[in-house]
Amino acid sequence: MSEMKRMLKRAVKDVCQRLLRSKYPPIIVASMGRSGSTLIYDAVRHSRAERWGKPFSGLAARIMSDTAWDLQHESFRNGVVYKTHGLAYELPAGSNAKVIFLFGPASDSALSVLACREKYGDEWIQEHLEHLRANGSFEEIGEKDVLRFADQLDGWTGQHDAKRLILHYDAIWDHQELISDFCGFPVNLPARRPRSGATSADEATRKKFEATYSELDQRVESLPRCTILD
């Protein structure tokens, strides 16, 4: 797609989003990365779009959804669902947004990123590192918290400018009704499937990652699987 065509599509989408006049506040789906954010993002935006009726739901889902990799410079609009890996402190005060933050074992998330290199390539990896504000290289993921999982967890559980649903990946399917209540409309979840990326590593690699992230994994395990914070 040419840059001119991309800019035109972006401009049209901006106009459509401004015209939504929705009663629903913006919803931001955030996560540590590789923790179910795409699943929830898709479920929320498609469920919201279904209210437009079947012939228009596909178009509505595209209009009502967006990415927000740079939270501090985003203009959040009512009725729009955003996906981000930005850090919580970047969310402007007074955004009026609700936040769903997904988390899970840091070792699983890191191993999943490792698997994504083979599946999606180096360009995807570089973008993912940028979205998560990485403090190191891909090659260091097995050595330290390059993707700032701890900062994500601390930030979204400690953030005070938005109502937040903090949800463990393994608890998603146990709380469909609560997710719907939080969003303000029925949210339909897909059938649960086993996580593949985190389990594809060989035993030696898995043990190395589990050792690197053991302290953070223990902390994740001690947190409530689902909680709402104001």
Summary of the structure (lengths in Angstrom):
residues: 230
radius of gyration: 17.8
end to end distance: 41.6
largest distance: 53.4
contacts: 715
relative contact order: 0.17
helix: 53%
strand: 12%
